[in-house]
Amino acid sequence: MNFAARIAFLALRFLLGIVLIVAGTGKISDPAAFATAIDHFQILPTILIPAAALTLPFLEIALGGMLITGWRLRCAAFSTVILLGIYTTAVSAAVARHLQLECDCFGPAISAPHVLLRDVALLAAASVLYGWTRLRARP
């Protein structure tokens, strides 16, 4: 990998890591509100919502930290692709069903179609990062 690609790889790692940490930290501060937000998606059974609301923020923070530090980077990148793929699928389903959702993971609430665009962009970035980790692993 040339110097410019290395810088882009590092910048992408840090960008995704910071996004995950900020999103997770915001959700930890009010787990009841996050549980309500999960419930609005009408995807999970009610009994699983509290567990999801309590574990997902810590998973996001852990993955963000792993991306930033580079610890188990390939695993972290793959897990980030999976997590963002789940989020993107959930938001896509909500948009397709015309559910009124608002996401305030990063500050003021935005509507579901805008969340979908953001999630698709983050998923694409995570996929590129994972692809780069696979290229770096080759001899």
Buried (B, 14 or more C-beta within 10 A) or exposed (E): EEEEEEEBBEEBBEBBBEBBBBBBBBBBEBBEEBBEBBBEBEBBEEEEBBEBBBEBBEBBBBBBBBBBEEEEBBEBBBBBBBBBBBBBEBBBBBBEEEEEBEBBBEEEEBEBEEBBEBBBEBBEBBBBBBEBBEEEEEE
